[in-house]
Amino acid sequence: MSRKLWSFHGGLSLPEHKQSSTSSPVEIMPLVNEYFIPLQQHIGEAAYPLVEIGQHVLKGEMIARAEGKVSVALHAPTSGTIKAITPHPIAHSSGLSAPAILLQSDGKDEAAPRKPLADYLKVDEDALRE
């Protein structure tokens, strides 16, 4: 079934600038010295930190577990040392701070060993989510 689409007066018509974004190759971003990883990633509950100050972590290692129904686990973006778990300004219009994990990169970008599933279709749903 097709519906008629209605137009309306107004709205935004912004220039696309596609040439600017498609004329350069994709680049790999260099590592930075420090990463602030907010424990609260969205409207849901903040994650619970699993790391301690001074602990060395590997890229991909879980550093905070999901807490509550609407929450998300956090993983280290690179290898390095946990320097603090402290309030830090977040990307929000309020300008307020929220608890975050401060990870100082060691510059090695070493990844944690992966544990792939042989056949995820045969894994129990709860185990798969975990």
C-alpha positions, -999 to +999 in steps of 0.1 A: +000+000+000+015+034-009+008+066+009+009+101-004+038+120+010+029+156+020+052+185+018+053+213+042+066+249+042+098+255+061+124+230+074+161+230+069+180+225+037+217+225+045+246+223+021+259+187+019+296+193+016+300+157+004+332+166-016+349+176+016+341+143+034+347+120+004+378+134-012+403+122+016+411+086+026+400+072+059+428+076+085+436+057+117+435+081+146+466+081+168+464+071+204+461+099+230+477+100+264+445+100+285+410+086+281+381+096+303+354+069+300+321+081+316+305+054+337+271+066+325+268+063+287+232+072+282+199+078+301+202+044+319+221+034+350+258+041+354+281+011+350+299-003+381+337+000+379+356-033+380+391-018+380+413-003+407+436+027+406+470+015+394+457-015+376+470-023+341+443-031+315+444-044+280+424-030+250+389-046+250+391-057+286+359-050+306+365-022+330+329-016+342+299-039+343+263-030+334+242-022+364+204-023+362+180-029+333+192+000+311+230+000+314+260-009+294+294-026+301+325-006+294+357-019+278+391-003+277+397+016+244+434+008+246+460-007+269+473+013+299+470+021+336+439+032+355+449+065+370+416+076+387+379+070+390+367+106+394+341+131+383+348+146+349+329+170+326+306+151+302+292+159+268+259+173+281+243+207+278+243+210+316+281+212+317+281+191+348+305+163+357+298+126+361+319+097+374+345+085+349+374+062+346+407+079+337+429+055+316+465+066+309+476+049+276+509+030+276+512+036+239+513-001+231+476-007+223+478-043+234+446-062+231+432-087+256+429-123+243+397-129+225+374-157+234+353-163+203+323-186+204+324-216+181+287-214+172+268-185+189+235-200+176+238-229+200+246-207+230+218-200+256+204-165+253+214-155+289+249-168+284+252-150+251+242-117+266+267-122+295 
